[in-house]
Amino acid sequence: MKKVLITICYLFASFSLFSQEKQEIQSAIEPVKHILHTETSCKQLQYRLDTLNKLISGRVFLNRDVDFSHRHIRLQPGFFRMGYCIDVLTKNDTIVLSCITGPDSAICFRNYDTSRLNDYLHQRNKFYQSSKSADELFAELSTQEFYAFYCGEGMQKTEGGKYTKRLVEEKNTAALTDMLRSFNCETQAFGVAGFYMLKEKNYAIPAPVKRLISHIKKRNSTLAICSGCFLSVEKIYK
């Protein structure tokens, strides 16, 4: 009976601490939402976030080229420890879209400039021969993916690596081509790797796919890389 009471007390205390931290985070997110809703300059956005308390201000984790003078910037705020991050798409420092993603990968806030967003989608869909939507742009850009076939203690196989190898074994070139068209740079890198694996099996890569691979490699965006138990940001194409 005593052990049961201790367990109940422990669970209650843990739940109280979790609830308190969750409330703290929700309170912190509100002023961030206001800034994201009103700010049009990315530099000014970072400055305004840094003027808030330490729970909110954070560092730039990603700042990379995502085609046609657009950049993807990912900020790690203080509440990133709970799985939150802020993603921003910019062109010449002007914010095209911004969003906050929660620990369950669900977007809990998003804001965008309709005209600029549609221009980017039109330009990109034409180049990649795709029909991506705004919803796909938000979802793929904010996905917290990392590029590695092996990661963690003991260098275990990653889900992204296993998925790519399965597509290669199945010779599922349609799915690999879709990966090349993704807004997520890490997903694109898996797609490139998949086609090179097929090439080693004497698969002749079609000219339109070669064009996309060449573009992705030449752009050489920085990627979130897993090495052992650590995440880093690197360029992988020499």
Disulfide bonds with the S-S distance in Angstrom:
Cys151-Cys226 1.52
